[in-house]
Amino acid sequence: MRRIPFLDPQVLTKLPPIALKALRDVEGALAGLHQSPHHGQSIEFTEHKEYSPGDEIRHIDWKLFAKSDRYYVKQFEDETNLRGYILLDASASMNYPQHPKDREQRPTKYHYAASLALAIAYLLLRQRDAIGLLAFNSKQQHYLPPKSQPSYLLPLAQAIDQPAQETTALPENLRRLAETTRRRSLLFLISDFFSDPDQIESLLKQLVHRGHDIVLFHLLDPDEVEFPFRDQTLFEDLESPTTRLQIDAQAIRPYYLQELQQFLDRIEHIAKHSGITYHRIRTDTPMIQVVRDMILRRARAKKRP
Amino acid sequence: MNAISFLQPVFLYGLLAISIPILIHLISRRRAVRWPFAAMEFLLRSHRRVARRLRLKQFLLLLLRCLLIAGLALAFAKPFFQRAQGSSPAQPAAYVFILDDSMSMRYREAPNAPTLFDRARSSMQRWIRRNARGEDRLALLRGAAVTQPQRNEQTELTFDKNTLLNKLDAWRVTYENSDLAAAILRAQTILQKQRGVRAQILVFSDFTQHSQITYPRLTDQDILVRFFPIRPTRPAENRAILFVEVSPAPDIGQDAYQFDVVLRNFSAKPYSDLPVTLVLNEMPRARGFVHLPPWGTAQKRFVVQLPQTGNYAGYAQIAADGLDADDRYFFSLRTRKRPSLLLVNGDPRPISYLDEIFYLTNALRDDQLPFRVEIKQATADLPPANKFDVIALSNIEQLPTAWQEQLPAYVARGGGLFLSMGNQVRPEAFNVAFADLLPRQLRGVAFAAQRPDGTGVALSRFFGEVQANHPIFQRMYRDGILFQSARATKLMLVETRRAQESGEILWRFSHGPPALLERKVGQGRVLLLTTTIDRDWTDLPIRPFFQPWIQRVFTYLAGGARFHRGRTLRVAQKTHLQLPGQEPLRILPPKGVPSVLLRPEERGFPFPGAPQPGNYHFERQGKQIDSLPLSANIDPAESDLRPLSDQEMQKSGQLTQTSRAGFSSQSERLWPFLLFALLLFFFLEAIALRFL
């Protein structure tokens, strides 16, 4: 069997046998688990609608035409399959940690994010939902439209298996997604969100307004949370190596942690007030725990309007 | 301008170590670890917030660490503060050293330990070797009172350090008193003309209670006076003999003498059964024990029989202690044979109380008295006058001519003659017979007073004014009242004074005429009582004071006191000696002291001062002269070793502590500040690390 990068079979085997459900109505192309706002192919008839150009001819109720000499189209309660999008931040900042020693202990944020993305994709494909992918940075975007074939996992993995580079272009990509994805979808946004919170807030609100069900995975490396550095250190920005700062790490630590906490609180606040599910994840947390936690949280949660 | 100098300036190189924290700072900046990081945004934002504070903190830390190292280097360099206006340590210095070589510096803490003087000398030598530079000039004075020329003094400033050190080596401690104030004055005189130098007076002494360190300033020139106390490590234990009082002890026996030895304990330690020994003519004569309370005095009395007539030189001694010079006290005395008296009775009577010399004999015939009395009548069988010390002629009408002719020579050789009047005395014959001896010529017998009706009945007159400072009256005289209680009815008038006569009136009657006259003839004396020695003319013999008074009169005529106490001087005290003869004399000093030849001057033989305690005899042409030796003793003030308080010393100069090892704590004045500053720097660094 061909090995799929980023996908740990052990994680997959440990996934709970519970379906991942959307917490809002989502629109899908196929019939599935999730309730759709559209009237479509279903056995549950809801009403007739006068034919207008553009309606599918096969939905015309010919029996009623025979009776009334008018074209009516049959409308049914639609049980749609879920359309999911995984938005994966592939900027250079996700490449932390860079030190080989640290990498032995824990993966880079991007690696973790990729694994998480594939695990989610696997979950959705398992329950015959469609899943698409948008892996992005400021330079390029890999877009794979949602599909529900189980074999779709491999293309997804291949699309993800790119080096994380360049700066984050989270606001731009969110905006583009908001513009292009007209159907209500389940969006998994995996990023460190090192970007302007105000822009993120407005775009997320826009997406929520359009009916998307959004799940945020906020990835943080333990170094970023704890800042364990001492002595004089020359910090170099991963996204723009020319930005450097030499500083007594121990001296600045409390101020850094304060700034970071403010930022995290802000992101969490945005998520909470926009009805977005927010997961803050340290990359030293076992993947299975994160996925299980997400599934169970969603299973327990009440459906939102 | 005040200046800081350093005892160990080599440690100032340690200041270069200031570069260490700076280098560490720079190296750590250069060696900063490069670390790619994702959350740079927060770092940059934090840095923007606290960059100024961090830079300040780093600067402060660097500064404090540099100060710490500088403080440490300075502390090791042993800085001390010099108050020297208008001068700086770079200027050449003029040092006058004062070395206390007084008696108290002889103290040693243990039998073989160095004396305080030895320690002071080596401290001074060490100081000179360490601190005196080639361009500095030095002088050396003694701290003891300057009574003798001290050849090891260097009274002029010199650049030659080695000469000074050699002089110090040859210096020996003396037995004299300290006089630091005088030495400081002399030092000021030496430094007075020095301009453009740092002038310092350095005094090495034990600074005890008797040390005089308050001195006047001679000039407004800024001269630093520094005190280096050299003291025992524990409170000094010293006891001393203050003096020995010698007097006859007639109540014990004819030849008994009592020696009262007075001791003082100059320590807080009591001594019980302290042995005291009395040595006379190199022979231990008595030994006793005494209890000496802390800081107290005690007296030990020895009574010794000295039947042998002659000179005695001796000392009292206690067990030696840390300061042994004051454990002996020297004295000398002369005992004389018992004076013999000849009483010539001019008017003997069968009824004893009517006898002319009844009262006189009874007054002198006292078992307690040393006189040997012989009584004769004025007949041809009178013994030779030379056999007697005193001859009393009472109411004499006529003497054997041959015997009478002996008298002037007898008196001139030192004999005493007592003449008393009476009815048998004929003035004309008396004036002829005793022409060379009478204080005044006799004029005739007169009533003291007569009744105004002219009936010729005598009235009495009181005795009157006495010459109170004369030896025969001196100790008995109490406002004259005692002697003025006697009366006389008749008296022998004498001629008024003539220029060539040497007679002196010792006692007068209340109405003016002389009652007692004295004349010195050669070495002898003649006393003339112008009334009777019995009750014929006066009630003097039955007055209560008569007996002691007449005993004194005869003691006086016999050549003064029965014994003679030798003269006692302080060590180094100069004087003129009245010694027999005019030829040069040689002093026979105690062992170890060179003898000196004395040539007589107008005021006597000049004694140059005793260099050490002891009895000093005299010889002429290899033969010891018959004169009492001179006793030299130390000043008891030097025995008190209680130290002056630091406060008192600081009033007069700058106190500099010396330790046994040398000058390890010489810079103590700046030590506390430096240590405090170091502590402060540590504390501030901790604060900077914690809170900034």
Interface residues (C-beta under 8 A of the other chain):
Chain A: S93 M94 N95 Y96 Q98 H99 K109 D192 F194 D221 D223 E224 F229 D231 Q232 T233 L234 F235 E236 D237 L238 E239 P241 T243 L245 Q246 I247 D248 A251 I252 Y255 Y256 Q258 E259 L260 F263
Chain B: S28 R29 R31 A32 V33 R34 W35 P36 F37 A38 A39 M40 E41 F42 L43 L44 R45 S46 H47 R49 V50 L54 K57 Q58
